[in-house]
Amino acid sequence: MTYRHPLRAASFVLAVALAQGVAFGQSSDTTPTVEQLLQEARDLRKKNRADESIQVCFRILGMDRANADALEELRKSVRHALQAQRHRDPSFHARLLAMSQSDLIALYAEVLTKVQAQYVDLDKAATSRLFRQGLDEYLAALSDSSFTERHLKGVDEGTVSRFRVNLQKAWASREVASIRQAVEMAVEIGAASKRQFGFRTLNPVICEFICGACNSLDEYSAYLSAGQYLADSSASAQMSVHVRMEDGGVAYLQITHFQPSTPQEVENALKNLAMMGMTRALVLDLRGNTGGLLPAAVKTAEKFLSSGIIVSAQGQHDDANKVYTSTAGASASTLPMVVLVDNETASAAEVLAVALRDNNRAKLIGTATFGKGSVQKVVAFTTAEEIDPETGKVRPRAAIRITTARLFAPSGTPITGVGVTPDHLIPNRDRQLEVSFDIARELARRNTMSMMAMMRE
């Protein structure tokens, strides 16, 4: 299944950028070129202003959603933002840095093992790459103000700078044949750092290797501190479905996110509309829906599709490869419908939208969707688990949210990086709603005439 809030938690900065999408469309007297914006993003990241760099990257992607340089810069900026946030996270210091040195080294081995076993792309999970990404994370930490203030007080900046250069020269090109060798090399780098800077343990160094391996996979896979993992797992659910009647026999149904209760909420809404006896067409609003649980989106699609492919998932292992189809039959709603989407429609919401479009069940109105067609799940690390003082139960000190599969529309086209293109492209939000109701009212009129004709026969 996907993470409950796919653009939240460790990659919270993506949610901030997405939620502030209005900023990307701001006009000015002179519109900068893509190259100028890319340089601005790089400069902001180098000045440790990663959040601002992320917003610039999204502005570029709004102009050219497949821009490879912008996507790469986005990933780098996300890593910088995650690192800065982690170094300010009390639970990170209390639960991970406080572990015994031997346990933390064992945790690094577990991280490498589980990333290689679970991640969708084998090449990105190669041991040599994960080790180098961990080294990059440590090199970046040596210039991070929170890290240096905590671990390098009194150390001359020149000393740190020379050590970074020597570390890069000595280790960046090393071949790493196995997980055991990666762990040994990280320990060796930790020992050299301990001698140079006077660290009490190797923990500050090993922690960076752990987080670097997790955060370098893609913009949705990330290390989760205990605080992030526990906060999300205990999050309370809110109503995800809102419905109201409009004029002309049209019902407006909005899904804000996908959680376990969403399919039942949709079913209840449809039953209530049927009991009212006035509904002849439906407007389904998925604008601003950044996703949620894939199974919930699949089950929701079954409320509208009697048959057909909903979505296909492709991953590294057999259990990640699956074609989801609807077998709802006569229980599925037959109400004519239109669907509203925008650039914040993402992940599970895109799955529902493209399933309805590709099965000729509904027309899409609005703007192209976000383009997040991947499945994540949270994998907890078992090394050095701790006892929750309140419940007495075992809990992990950390976890990873990791991409396990990529999603494809019923037509076979990928969703990631492409998104879903609406049938009626309408940038203006108010106009989107107006057009959707006009089309829905026409569908309702035809539905009413069809029903009357059937009654006369």
C-alpha positions as CSV (number, residue, x, y, z in Angstrom):
1,M,0.0,0.0,0.0
2,T,1.0,3.6,-0.3
3,Y,2.0,5.9,2.5
4,R,-1.1,7.5,4.1
5,H,0.0,11.0,3.2
6,P,2.4,10.6,0.3
7,L,3.6,14.2,0.2
8,R,4.0,14.5,3.9
9,A,6.3,13.3,6.8
10,A,9.9,13.0,5.8
11,S,9.5,14.7,2.4
12,F,7.3,17.4,4.0
13,V,9.0,20.0,1.9
14,L,7.2,18.6,-1.2
15,A,3.9,19.2,0.5
16,V,4.9,22.7,1.3
17,A,5.9,23.4,-2.3
18,L,2.8,21.7,-3.7
19,A,0.4,23.5,-1.3
20,Q,2.0,26.8,-2.3
21,G,1.6,26.1,-6.0
22,V,0.0,29.5,-6.5
23,A,3.5,31.0,-6.0
24,F,4.8,29.2,-9.1
25,G,2.4,31.0,-11.4
26,Q,3.2,34.5,-10.2
27,S,3.7,36.9,-13.1
28,S,6.3,39.5,-13.4
29,D,7.4,42.1,-15.9
30,T,10.1,39.8,-17.2
31,T,9.7,36.1,-17.2
32,P,13.0,34.3,-16.5
33,T,14.1,31.4,-18.7
34,V,14.3,27.8,-17.6
35,E,18.1,28.1,-17.5
36,Q,18.0,31.2,-15.3
37,L,15.5,29.5,-12.9
38,L,17.7,26.4,-12.7
39,Q,20.7,28.5,-11.8
40,E,18.6,30.3,-9.2
41,A,17.6,26.9,-7.7
42,R,21.2,25.7,-7.5
43,D,22.4,29.0,-5.9
44,L,19.6,28.8,-3.3
45,R,20.5,25.2,-2.4
46,K,24.2,26.1,-2.1
47,K,23.2,28.9,0.3
48,N,21.3,26.3,2.4
49,R,17.9,27.7,1.4
50,A,16.6,24.3,0.1
51,D,12.9,25.1,0.7
52,E,13.1,28.1,-1.6
53,S,15.1,26.0,-4.2
54,I,12.3,23.4,-4.2
55,Q,9.7,26.1,-5.0
56,V,11.8,27.3,-7.9
57,C,12.1,23.7,-9.1
58,F,8.4,23.3,-9.1
59,R,8.1,26.5,-11.0
60,I,10.3,25.1,-13.7
61,L,8.3,21.8,-13.7
62,G,5.2,23.9,-14.2
63,M,6.7,25.1,-17.4
64,D,8.3,21.8,-18.4
65,R,7.1,18.9,-16.3
66,A,9.7,16.5,-17.8
67,N,12.7,18.7,-17.4
68,A,15.5,16.3,-16.2
69,D,17.7,19.0,-14.8
70,A,14.9,20.4,-12.7
71,L,13.9,16.9,-11.4
72,E,17.6,16.2,-10.4
73,E,17.9,19.6,-8.7
74,L,14.6,18.9,-6.9
75,R,15.9,15.7,-5.6
76,K,19.1,17.3,-4.4
77,S,17.2,20.2,-2.7
78,V,14.8,17.7,-1.0
79,R,17.8,15.9,0.4
80,H,19.2,19.1,1.8
81,A,15.9,20.0,3.3
82,L,15.5,16.6,4.9
83,Q,19.0,16.7,6.3
84,A,18.5,20.2,7.8
85,Q,15.2,19.0,9.3
86,R,16.7,15.8,10.7
87,H,19.5,17.7,12.5
88,R,16.9,19.8,14.3
89,D,14.7,16.8,15.2
90,P,14.9,15.9,18.9
91,S,13.7,12.4,18.3
92,F,16.6,11.8,15.9
93,H,19.1,12.8,18.6
94,A,17.3,11.0,21.4
95,R,16.7,7.7,19.6
96,L,19.3,7.2,16.9
97,L,22.4,9.1,17.9
98,A,22.0,7.7,21.4
99,M,22.1,4.1,20.3
100,S,25.2,2.1,21.1
101,Q,27.9,2.2,18.4
102,S,27.6,-1.5,17.6
103,D,23.8,-1.3,17.3
104,L,24.0,1.7,14.9
105,I,26.6,-0.1,12.7
106,A,24.2,-3.1,12.6
107,L,21.4,-0.8,11.7
108,Y,23.3,0.5,8.7
109,A,23.7,-3.0,7.5
110,E,20.0,-3.6,7.9
111,V,19.2,-0.4,6.0
112,L,21.3,-1.5,3.0
113,T,19.8,-5.0,3.1
114,K,16.2,-3.8,3.2
115,V,16.6,-1.0,0.6
116,Q,18.1,-3.6,-1.8
117,A,15.3,-6.0,-1.1
118,Q,12.4,-3.6,-1.4
119,Y,13.3,-0.7,-3.8
120,V,11.7,-0.7,-7.2
121,D,14.9,0.1,-9.1
122,L,17.8,-2.4,-8.6
123,D,20.4,-0.1,-10.2
124,K,19.7,2.7,-7.7
125,A,19.9,0.2,-4.8
126,A,23.3,-1.1,-5.8
127,T,25.7,-1.3,-2.8
128,S,28.3,1.0,-4.4
129,R,25.7,3.6,-5.1
130,L,24.2,3.5,-1.6
131,F,27.6,3.8,0.0
132,R,28.6,6.8,-2.2
133,Q,25.3,8.5,-1.4
134,G,25.9,8.0,2.3
135,L,29.3,9.6,1.8
136,D,27.7,12.5,0.0
137,E,25.3,12.9,2.9
138,Y,28.2,13.0,5.4
139,L,30.1,15.5,3.3
140,A,27.0,17.7,3.1
141,A,26.6,17.4,6.9
142,L,30.1,18.8,7.5
143,S,28.9,22.1,6.0
144,D,25.5,22.0,7.7
145,S,25.2,24.6,10.5
146,S,23.1,22.4,12.8
147,F,25.5,19.5,12.4
148,T,28.7,21.5,12.9
149,E,27.2,23.4,15.9
150,R,26.4,20.1,17.6
151,H,29.4,18.0,16.7
152,L,32.2,20.3,15.6
153,K,32.3,23.1,18.1
154,G,35.8,24.7,18.3
155,V,37.0,23.0,15.1
156,D,38.5,25.4,12.7
157,E,36.6,25.8,9.4
158,G,39.7,25.3,7.4
159,T,40.4,22.0,9.1
160,V,36.9,20.8,8.2
161,S,37.2,22.0,4.6
162,R,40.5,20.2,4.1
163,F,39.1,17.0,5.7
164,R,36.1,17.1,3.3
165,V,38.4,17.4,0.3
166,N,40.6,14.6,1.4
167,L,37.6,12.4,2.2
168,Q,36.2,13.0,-1.2
169,K,39.5,12.1,-2.9
170,A,40.1,9.0,-0.9
171,W,36.7,7.4,-0.8
172,A,34.4,8.6,-3.6
173,S,35.7,6.4,-6.3
174,R,36.1,3.2,-4.2
175,E,34.4,0.1,-5.4
176,V,32.1,-1.6,-2.9
177,A,31.5,-5.2,-3.6
178,S,29.2,-6.1,-0.7
179,I,27.1,-4.8,2.2
180,R,29.8,-6.0,4.6
181,Q,32.4,-4.0,2.8
182,A,30.2,-0.9,2.7
183,V,29.8,-1.2,6.5
184,E,33.5,-1.7,7.1
185,M,34.4,1.4,4.9
186,A,31.8,3.6,6.7
187,V,33.3,2.5,10.0
188,E,36.8,3.4,8.8
189,I,35.6,6.8,7.7
190,G,34.0,7.2,11.1
191,A,37.2,6.3,12.9
192,A,39.1,8.8,10.8
193,S,36.6,11.5,11.7
194,K,36.7,10.6,15.3
195,R,40.5,11.1,15.3
196,Q,40.3,14.3,13.4
197,F,37.4,16.0,15.2
198,G,37.3,14.2,18.6
199,F,33.9,12.6,18.2
200,R,33.0,10.5,21.3
201,T,31.5,7.7,19.0
202,L,31.2,6.9,15.3
203,N,27.4,7.6,15.5
204,P,27.3,11.0,13.9
205,V,29.1,9.6,10.8
206,I,27.1,6.3,10.6
207,C,23.8,8.2,10.9
208,E,24.6,10.2,7.8
209,F,25.4,7.0,5.9
210,I,22.1,5.5,7.0
211,C,20.1,8.6,6.0
212,G,22.0,9.1,2.7
213,A,21.2,5.5,1.6
214,C,17.4,6.2,2.3
215,N,17.1,9.7,1.0
216,S,19.0,9.3,-2.3
217,L,16.5,6.9,-4.0
218,D,13.9,9.3,-5.2
219,E,11.9,12.3,-3.9
220,Y,9.3,10.1,-2.2
221,S,11.5,7.5,-0.5
222,A,13.0,8.8,2.8
223,Y,14.4,7.9,6.2
224,L,11.7,8.4,8.9
225,S,12.8,9.3,12.4
226,A,10.9,7.7,15.3
227,G,9.1,11.0,15.7
228,Q,7.9,11.1,12.1
229,Y,7.1,7.4,12.0
230,L,5.1,7.4,15.2
231,A,3.3,10.7,14.4
232,D,2.0,9.4,11.1
233,S,1.0,5.9,12.4
234,S,-1.1,7.6,15.1
235,A,-2.7,10.2,12.9
236,S,-6.4,10.3,13.3
237,A,-8.6,10.0,10.2
238,Q,-10.9,12.8,9.1
239,M,-13.9,12.6,6.7
240,S,-12.5,12.3,3.2
241,V,-15.8,12.6,1.2
242,H,-18.1,15.6,1.0
243,V,-21.3,15.7,-1.0
244,R,-24.1,18.1,-1.9
245,M,-26.9,18.5,-4.3
246,E,-26.8,21.1,-7.0
247,D,-29.5,22.3,-9.4
248,G,-30.6,20.3,-12.4
249,G,-30.3,16.8,-10.8
250,V,-26.5,17.1,-10.4
251,A,-24.7,15.9,-7.3
252,Y,-21.2,17.3,-6.3
253,L,-18.9,14.8,-4.6
254,Q,-15.5,15.8,-3.4
255,I,-12.8,13.3,-2.3
256,T,-10.0,15.2,-0.4
257,H,-7.7,12.2,0.2
258,F,-7.8,8.4,0.3
259,Q,-7.9,6.6,3.6
260,P,-9.3,3.1,4.7
261,S,-12.8,4.6,5.1
262,T,-13.0,6.4,1.8
263,P,-14.6,3.6,-0.3
264,Q,-17.3,3.1,2.4
265,E,-17.8,6.9,2.6
266,V,-18.3,7.0,-1.2
267,E,-20.7,4.1,-1.1
268,N,-22.7,5.8,1.7
269,A,-22.8,9.0,-0.3
270,L,-24.1,7.2,-3.4
271,K,-26.7,5.4,-1.4
272,N,-28.0,8.6,0.1
273,L,-28.2,10.2,-3.3
274,A,-30.1,7.2,-4.6
275,M,-32.6,7.4,-1.7
276,M,-33.2,11.1,-2.5
277,G,-34.2,10.1,-6.0
278,M,-33.2,13.3,-7.6
279,T,-29.7,12.6,-8.8
280,R,-29.2,12.2,-12.6
281,A,-25.5,13.0,-12.9
282,L,-22.4,13.5,-10.8
283,V,-19.5,15.9,-10.6
284,L,-16.5,14.2,-8.9
285,D,-13.9,16.7,-7.6
286,L,-10.4,15.4,-7.2
287,R,-8.6,18.8,-7.3
288,G,-6.1,19.2,-4.5
289,N,-6.3,15.5,-3.6
290,T,-2.6,14.6,-3.1
291,G,-3.4,10.9,-2.8
292,G,-3.2,8.4,0.1
293,L,-3.8,4.7,0.2
294,L,-3.7,2.8,-3.2
295,P,-6.1,0.1,-2.1
296,A,-8.6,2.7,-1.0
297,A,-8.4,4.3,-4.5
298,V,-8.8,0.9,-6.2
299,K,-11.9,0.1,-4.1
300,T,-13.3,3.6,-4.8
301,A,-12.9,3.0,-8.5
302,E,-15.0,-0.1,-8.2
303,K,-17.9,2.0,-7.0
304,F,-18.0,3.5,-10.5
305,L,-16.6,0.8,-12.7
306,S,-18.5,-2.4,-13.4
307,S,-15.5,-4.0,-15.0
308,G,-12.1,-3.2,-16.6
309,I,-8.5,-2.5,-15.6
310,I,-8.1,0.1,-12.9
311,V,-4.3,0.3,-12.6
312,S,-1.2,-1.8,-13.1
313,A,1.8,-1.9,-10.7
314,Q,5.3,-3.0,-11.7
315,G,8.1,-3.5,-9.1
316,Q,11.2,-5.5,-8.5
317,H,9.5,-8.5,-6.9
318,D,6.5,-10.6,-7.8
319,D,4.4,-9.4,-4.9
320,A,4.8,-5.8,-6.2
321,N,3.6,-6.7,-9.7
322,K,-0.2,-6.7,-10.0
323,V,-3.0,-5.7,-12.3
324,Y,-6.0,-4.3,-10.4
325,T,-9.3,-4.9,-12.1
326,S,-12.9,-4.2,-11.2
327,T,-15.4,-7.0,-10.8
328,A,-18.2,-4.9,-9.3
329,G,-20.7,-5.7,-12.0
330,A,-24.2,-4.4,-11.4
331,S,-23.3,-3.0,-8.0
332,A,-21.3,-0.1,-9.6
333,S,-23.0,3.3,-10.0
334,T,-24.1,4.0,-13.5
335,L,-24.6,7.8,-12.9
336,P,-23.2,9.8,-15.8
337,M,-20.2,11.8,-14.4
338,V,-17.5,14.2,-15.0
339,V,-14.2,14.5,-13.0
340,L,-12.3,17.6,-12.0
341,V,-8.5,17.4,-11.7
342,D,-5.6,19.9,-11.4
343,N,-1.9,20.0,-10.8
344,E,-2.3,19.0,-7.2
345,T,-4.2,15.8,-8.1
346,A,-1.6,13.2,-7.3
347,S,-0.8,9.6,-6.6
348,A,-4.0,7.6,-5.7
349,A,-6.2,10.4,-6.9
350,E,-4.5,10.1,-10.3
351,V,-5.2,6.4,-10.3
352,L,-8.9,7.0,-9.9
353,A,-9.0,9.7,-12.5
354,V,-7.2,7.8,-15.2
355,A,-9.1,4.6,-14.5
356,L,-12.4,6.5,-15.1
357,R,-11.1,8.2,-18.2
358,D,-9.4,5.2,-19.9
359,N,-12.5,3.0,-19.3
360,N,-14.7,5.7,-21.0
361,R,-16.6,6.2,-17.7
362,A,-16.0,9.9,-17.4
363,K,-14.5,13.0,-19.0
364,L,-11.8,14.9,-17.1
365,I,-11.9,18.6,-16.7
366,G,-9.2,21.0,-15.4
367,T,-5.4,20.9,-15.8
368,A,-2.8,18.1,-16.1
369,T,-2.3,16.2,-12.8
370,F,0.9,16.1,-10.7
371,G,2.4,12.9,-12.1
372,K,3.2,10.8,-9.1
373,G,2.6,7.2,-10.2
374,S,4.5,5.2,-7.6
375,V,3.7,3.1,-4.6
376,Q,5.4,3.5,-1.3
377,K,5.2,1.5,1.9
378,V,6.8,2.0,5.3
379,V,9.4,-0.5,6.4
380,A,10.4,-0.4,10.0
381,F,14.0,-1.3,11.1
382,T,14.2,-4.0,13.8
383,T,17.7,-3.4,14.9
384,A,17.8,-2.1,18.5
385,E,14.1,-1.7,18.9
386,E,13.0,0.1,22.0
387,I,10.2,-0.3,24.6
388,D,7.5,2.3,24.5
389,P,7.3,3.5,28.2
390,E,3.6,4.3,27.9
391,T,2.4,1.0,26.3
392,G,5.2,-1.4,27.2
393,K,5.2,-2.5,23.5
394,V,8.2,-2.8,21.2
395,R,8.6,0.0,18.7
396,P,11.1,0.8,16.1
397,R,13.7,3.6,16.5
398,A,13.4,4.4,12.8
399,A,11.9,3.3,9.4
400,I,12.0,4.1,5.7
401,R,9.2,5.0,3.4
402,I,10.3,3.4,0.2
403,T,9.0,3.2,-3.4
404,T,8.2,-0.5,-4.2
405,A,6.4,-0.2,-7.5
406,R,5.5,2.2,-10.4
407,L,1.9,2.6,-11.6
408,F,0.6,2.5,-15.1
409,A,-2.8,3.6,-16.5
410,P,-5.2,1.0,-18.0
411,S,-3.9,2.1,-21.4
412,G,-0.4,1.1,-20.4
413,T,1.0,4.6,-20.2
414,P,3.1,5.6,-17.1
415,I,1.7,8.1,-14.6
416,T,5.1,9.1,-13.1
417,G,6.5,12.3,-14.6
418,V,3.6,12.5,-17.1
419,G,0.5,12.9,-15.1
420,V,-3.0,12.6,-16.6
421,T,-4.2,15.0,-19.3
422,P,-7.8,16.2,-19.0
423,D,-10.2,16.0,-21.9
424,H,-11.1,19.6,-21.4
425,L,-8.1,21.7,-20.5
426,I,-9.3,24.7,-18.5
427,P,-6.7,26.6,-16.3
428,N,-9.2,28.8,-14.5
429,R,-10.4,27.1,-11.3
430,D,-13.8,28.9,-11.2
431,R,-14.4,28.1,-14.9
432,Q,-13.5,24.5,-14.3
433,L,-16.4,24.1,-11.9
434,E,-18.8,26.1,-14.1
435,V,-18.0,23.9,-17.2
436,S,-18.2,20.7,-15.2
437,F,-21.7,21.6,-13.9
438,D,-22.8,22.6,-17.4
439,I,-21.7,19.3,-18.8
440,A,-23.2,17.4,-15.9
441,R,-26.5,19.1,-16.3
442,E,-26.6,18.1,-20.0
443,L,-25.8,14.5,-18.9
444,A,-28.5,14.7,-16.3
445,R,-31.0,15.9,-18.9
446,R,-30.1,13.1,-21.3
447,N,-30.3,10.6,-18.4
448,T,-33.8,11.8,-17.5
449,M,-35.0,11.6,-21.1
450,S,-33.6,8.0,-21.4
451,M,-35.3,7.0,-18.2
452,M,-38.6,8.4,-19.4
453,A,-38.3,6.7,-22.7
454,M,-37.7,3.4,-20.9
455,M,-40.8,3.9,-18.8
456,R,-43.0,4.5,-21.9
457,E,-41.9,1.2,-23.5
